[in-house]
Amino acid sequence: MTKRFKPSQTFKSHEITDEAVFSSRRSLLKSMGFVGAGALLSGSATARGWFDDDDDKPAFKAKPLDFTRNDSLSTDETMTPYAKVTSYNNFYEFGTSKDDPLENAQDLQVDPWSLKIDGMVRNPITLSYDDILNKFPLEERVYRLRCVEAWSMVIPWLGFELNKLLKLADPLGSAKYVAFKTLYDPKQMPGQRNPFMGGGIDYPYVEGLRLDEAMHPLSLMSVGVYGKTLPPQNGAPIRLVVPWKYGFKSIKSVVRITLTDQEPPTTWNRLAAHEYGFYANVNPNVAHPRWSQASERRITKGGLFSQNRIDTEMFNGYQEVAPLYTNMDLTRYY
């Protein structure tokens, strides 16, 4: 059956609605005088930011970008406010608490930057910072992001399809996998030089996809969010976004992409193989040892008690990727 696409719409940077429009005030919670709320959150979360106004967050001074909005590949669900997207995330290179990256990543130098694509390709290439932002037309896609910790967001990413980058490098017919590597720079990334702060991870952070997964139109290389360049805490200047997989697959601050015929190692699988499989497809029927995956806490506007609990969908609702896994036992290849 042929899929009908909605017409796209082009936006210039000066036409982008400021992220403050997506924010909301939380005067009720503040007036109730809550203190010590960190005890009510999960072990990796903290109370900072949840009792402040969304539009009071200090914003990274990002560069506005021109883009085309792709409605056909976007969800129409309520988006998570910019303040939450940029202050509540995992980036262990800057600390293991959700707000550590906001505190510790602001001095990360993203320009100049070098992204190398090599391995089993006919045309190895290296992109500069300007290439990353300008070589491909940018699209905005509103994707769901589902963390393995059973919380989720809805985020308007800016970027280009990963397959465009891979086609430029021209993979060999023998290539079967795509390996990704994050920047390794302990001077700038305190979690890399301090094992306690960095969660005991063997850095640099690495991830991988099967080549057919990487070539799927939903796989996105993101350079921005909410109409502007990515803040450092969200993986500037370029990161992977694979919306049907748990968030740890969407590797941040990528410096190298390598085509290979062998399944590449991945950071969390290497650290705890019994908890984190190579595929990491969102699957409500396969529980993580520490979290049920049957439902998720959807982070939208407001504070601690306004987060919605919703049922998790197979492949995070992106059923169009199901043919990639025909005849695979997804309880075994998790």
ZIUR-V442712 format. One line per field, one symbol per residue. phi: phi as a letter, one per 40 degrees, with the letter a starting at -180 (. if undefined). A space follows every 10 residues. Layout:
phi=???
This chain:
phi=.cccbcccbc bcdccccccc cccacbcccc ccgcbgcdcc ccdcbbcdgc bbcdccccbc ccccbcabcb ccbbcbcccc ddccdcbbab acdbhccccc cccbbccccb bcabbbbagc bcbdbbbcdc cdcbcbdcbc bcbcbbcccg babbbccbia cdcccccccg cccccbbbbb bcdbadccbc ccbbdcccgg cccccbaabc ccccccdccb ccbaafgbdc cdcbhdcaac bbccbcdccc cbfcbabbca bbcccbdccc caccbbcccf ccaccbccdb acbcaacccb cgbdcbcccb ccbdffgccc cddcbdgccc cccc
